[in-house]
Amino acid sequence: MAKTSMAVSEMRKLLGVCKTESYWILKKNEFEVRMVAGHMRVMMDSFEDWYSKQFHYKKVTGEPPGTYWLESTLSLSEAAETLEIAVSTFYEVIKKECFRTLQIGRTKRIEKESFYKWFESQSRYPLHKEVLSDEEEPEQ
């Protein structure tokens, strides 16, 4: 039978945070916590859902956070690499252009659909051939 909850101390070790930080995380009510025999238990499914939708905390096991957003968004460095420009230059593009950005905690991400729609409508930046092989090939 699969484990359905973990102790706060297990969560703390998994995230590599101190005791105070672990209780601050709990206080935000980001995931489900139940009291069992007078002890707080973090429900695994709600913890994993929370973990997949945030980028700030990282598991000590190396599992990347934010997997929920990876299919539908790009990081600023990924978008800058697509345009073959520096990330610092890309901040200027963000200010001027019309594509959606999302603020996820402390991390800014770019909606892929909006970015590629904008990209197709402009002619200033060429698209990497490597990116074309990863995405759908444009029809001729």
Secondary structure, DSSP 8 states (H G I E B T S, - for coil): ----EEEHHHHHHHHT--HHHHHHHHHTT-S-EEEETTEEEEEHHHHHHHHHT-SS---TT---S-HHHHTTEEEHHHHHHHHTS-HHHHHHHHHHS---EEEETTEEEEEHHHHHHHHHT--SS---HHHHHHS-----
